[in-house]
């Protein structure tokens, strides 16, 4: 940090293992690091300021982000509408709120890859068990929930 510069507050929405590793690195660059998550989250121990709240709550994410200069997410389930509003209010988000909203739906994410010619595994979007049963020629395959799945939850 240069003389006369104010210390930047970087907010991390989500306090899991990734935030636990990110906080010390941000501090090395002179940032003050705030974390929003439930009490007992791993990054609670290392954050300069830990705010207990719900990552999926519009109000909690908005209130948290208002105090930060820059914001990032540690987990994609952060309330994307609140992130969009924070950007509208001039906050710097990385990744941008529109990208967070995109990756929250794995089907839309895969369609985006295909439309932009970004290499990705073949996929089929399904809306019912009947549609799944009709895809026997696509097996073997990995099935993922479009929303809310992670690390084995909603993945088979």
Secondary structure by P-SEA (a helix, b strand, c coil): ccccccbbbbbbccccaaaaaaaaaaaaaccbbbbbcccccccccccccccccccccaaaaaaaaaaccbbbbccccccaaaaaaaaaacccccccaaaaaaaccaaaaaaaaaaacccccbbbbbccaaaaaaccccccbbbbbccccccccccc
